[in-house]
Amino acid sequence: ADTPHAMGCAHGGCCVWAVRSFVRAFTGGYALKSSATLAIALGTARWIRTPAERRRLLRSAFGVDSLRFGAFLGLMSGIFNALLCLLRRTSRGRRPWHGFVAGLAAGAALLADSP
């Protein structure tokens, strides 16, 4: 029986699991970065007086930096889980070194995020 569960995976499908972990981490990272940026800006709200300043605030809170942070966390999580499942499939079970190798590869996502 070559089911993912029999090979050490605790879920139904490895691809679905990796995509789901990417989406979950991306959404959480985007929400966290946007909320933090918005909270800090609202904490210094004396400069938000005109509609143009409000638009600039919203653009900065929900802009490219928040997307990049979400993408970074999503890639870290997605790569880790995809590689972990791949290693478990190829070695037909769980091994202690799988998490280490998957973590090293996911750490390479740091390079993709550098400007």
Secondary structure, DSSP 8 states (H G I E B T S, - for coil): ---TTTTT-SSS-HHHHHHHHHHHHHHHHHHHHHHHHHHHHHHTGGG--SHHHHHHHHHHHTSHHHHHHHHHHHHHHHHHHHHHHHHHHHHTS--TTHHHHHHHHHHTHHHHH--
